[in-house]
Amino acid sequence: MDFDYEMIADQENVARPEDGIHVLGMYMEGCKWDKDNFCVGESEPKILFAECPMIWIKPAKKVDIDIGTRFNMPMYKTMERKGTLATTGHSTNFIGFVIMPINTDARHWIKRGAALILSLND
């Protein structure tokens, strides 16, 4: 599904997906969205958080996902990248990974600490 990212602020004009959901209101830490190249890009100097574009979260079987030249960006509830250890063995602050398009090696974004944050306040 293609989006006109200039129209994100006007959420009424974005069609509902047949499968999954659109998520708007997240922040990117350690990176920004490069709308010219349609991928994760370098942060602006002295800017810690950038608004993330609307993302289509679509359910899929793990075996059907080909990461290719994309990056498994971690998503956290808050800016703290820690939480108490749940019975599942995962942090209560960690939500999961979002596959994001990149034009550099994934290790570059790992070193930058790139992540999606849902709330800048605790």
LINMOZI-V412716 format. One record per pair of residues at least 12 apart in sequence whose C-alpha atoms are under 10 Angstrom apart, sorted by the first residue. I is the first residue (numbers start at 0). J is the second residue. D is the distance in whole Angstrom. If there is no record, write none. Layout:
<<I,J,D> <I,J,D>>
This chain:
<<0,14,10> <0,16,8> <0,55,9> <1,55,10> <2,14,9> <2,52,10> <2,53,9> <2,54,10> <2,55,10> <4,34,8> <4,37,10> <4,52,7> <4,53,8> <5,34,10> <5,52,10> <7,23,8> <7,52,7> <7,53,7> <8,23,9> <8,52,10> <8,53,10> <10,23,9> <10,53,10> <13,53,10> <15,55,10> <16,55,8> <16,56,10> <16,57,9> <17,57,9> <18,55,9> <18,56,9> <18,57,6> <18,58,7> <18,59,10> <19,55,7> <19,56,5> <19,57,4> <19,58,6> <19,59,10> <20,53,10> <20,54,8> <20,55,6> <20,56,5> <20,57,7> <20,58,9> <21,53,6> <21,54,6> <21,55,5> <21,56,6> <21,57,9> <22,51,10> <22,52,9> <22,53,5> <22,54,5> <22,55,6> <22,56,7> <23,50,9> <23,51,7> <23,52,7> <23,53,5> <23,54,7> <23,55,9> <23,117,10> <24,50,7> <24,51,7> <24,52,8> <24,53,8> <24,54,10> <24,116,9> <24,117,7> <24,118,9> <25,48,10> <25,49,9> <25,50,6> <25,51,5> <25,52,8> <25,53,8> <25,54,9> <25,74,9> <25,75,10> <25,76,10> <25,115,7> <25,116,6> <25,117,5> <25,118,7> <25,119,9> <26,47,10> <26,48,6> <26,49,6> <26,50,5> <26,51,5> <26,52,9> <26,74,10> <26,78,10> <26,114,8> <26,115,6> <26,116,5> <26,117,6> <26,118,8> <26,119,8> <27,39,9> <27,42,9> <27,47,8> <27,48,6> <27,49,5> <27,50,6> <27,51,6> <27,52,9> <27,72,10> <27,74,9> <27,113,7> <27,114,6> <27,115,5> <27,116,6> <27,117,9> <28,42,8> <28,46,9> <28,47,6> <28,48,5> <28,49,7> <28,50,9> <28,51,9> <28,78,9> <28,111,9> <28,112,7> <28,113,5> <28,114,5> <28,115,6> <28,116,7> <29,41,8> <29,42,6> <29,43,10> <29,46,9> <29,47,7> <29,48,7> <29,49,9> <29,108,8> <29,109,9> <29,110,9> <29,111,5> <29,112,6> <29,113,4> <29,114,7> <29,115,9> <30,42,4> <30,43,8> <30,46,9> <30,47,8> <30,48,8> <30,49,7> <30,50,10> <30,51,10> <30,108,8> <30,111,8> <30,112,8> <30,113,6> <30,114,8> <30,115,9> <31,43,8> <31,46,9> <31,47,9> <31,48,8> <31,49,5> <31,50,7> <31,51,7> <31,52,9> <31,113,9> <31,114,10> <32,49,8> <32,50,8> <32,51,6> <32,52,7> <32,99,10> <32,100,10> <32,101,10> <33,52,10> <33,101,10> <34,52,9> <36,100,10> <36,101,9> <36,102,8> <37,99,10> <37,100,7> <37,101,8> <37,102,9> <38,69,9> <38,70,10> <38,99,7> <38,100,5> <38,101,5> <38,102,7> <38,103,10> <39,51,10> <39,69,9> <39,70,9> <39,72,10> <39,99,7> <39,100,6> <39,101,5> <39,102,8> <39,103,9> <39,108,9> <39,113,9> <40,100,10> <40,101,8> <40,102,8> <40,103,9> <40,108,9> <41,108,9> <41,111,9> <41,113,10> <42,111,10> <42,113,10> <48,114,10> <48,115,9> <48,116,9> <48,119,9> <49,115,10> <49,116,10> <50,115,10> <50,116,10> <51,115,8> <51,116,9> <51,117,10> <54,97,9> <54,99,9> <55,97,10> <56,97,8> <56,98,10> <64,98,10> <65,98,10> <66,98,7> <66,99,9> <66,100,9> <67,98,10> <67,100,9> <67,101,10> <68,98,10> <68,99,9> <68,100,7> <68,101,6> <68,102,7> <68,103,8> <68,104,8> <68,105,8> <69,97,10> <69,98,6> <69,99,5> <69,100,4> <69,101,5> <69,102,8> <69,103,9> <69,104,9> <69,105,7> <70,96,9> <70,97,8> <70,98,5> <70,99,5> <70,100,6> <70,101,6> <70,102,10> <70,103,9> <70,104,8> <70,105,6> <70,106,9> <70,108,8> <70,109,9> <70,113,10> <71,95,9> <71,96,5> <71,97,6> <71,98,5> <71,99,6> <71,100,9> <71,105,8> <71,108,10> <71,109,9> <71,113,10> <71,114,9> <72,95,8> <72,96,5> <72,97,5> <72,98,6> <72,99,7> <72,100,10> <72,105,9> <72,108,8> <72,109,9> <72,112,9> <72,113,7> <72,114,6> <72,115,7> <73,93,8> <73,94,8> <73,95,6> <73,96,4> <73,97,6> <73,98,9> <73,109,10> <73,112,9> <73,113,8> <73,114,5> <73,115,6> <73,116,9> <74,92,9> <74,93,6> <74,94,6> <74,95,5> <74,96,6> <74,97,7> <74,113,9> <74,114,6> <74,115,5> <74,116,6> <74,117,8> <75,90,10> <75,91,9> <75,92,6> <75,93,5> <75,94,5> <75,95,7> <75,96,9> <75,114,7> <75,115,6> <75,116,5> <75,117,6> <75,118,8> <76,91,9> <76,92,5> <76,93,7> <76,94,7> <76,95,10> <76,115,9> <76,116,6> <76,117,5> <76,118,6> <76,119,9> <76,120,10> <76,121,9> <77,92,7> <77,93,9> <77,115,9> <77,116,6> <77,117,6> <77,118,5> <77,119,6> <77,120,7> <77,121,6> <78,92,9> <78,114,9> <78,115,9> <78,116,6> <78,117,8> <78,118,7> <78,119,6> <78,120,7> <78,121,7> <79,92,8> <79,93,10> <79,116,9> <79,118,10> <79,119,9> <79,120,10> <79,121,8> <80,92,7> <80,93,7> <80,114,9> <80,116,9> <81,93,8> <93,116,10> <94,115,10> <94,116,10> <94,117,10> <95,115,10> <96,114,9> <96,115,9> <97,114,9> <97,115,8>>
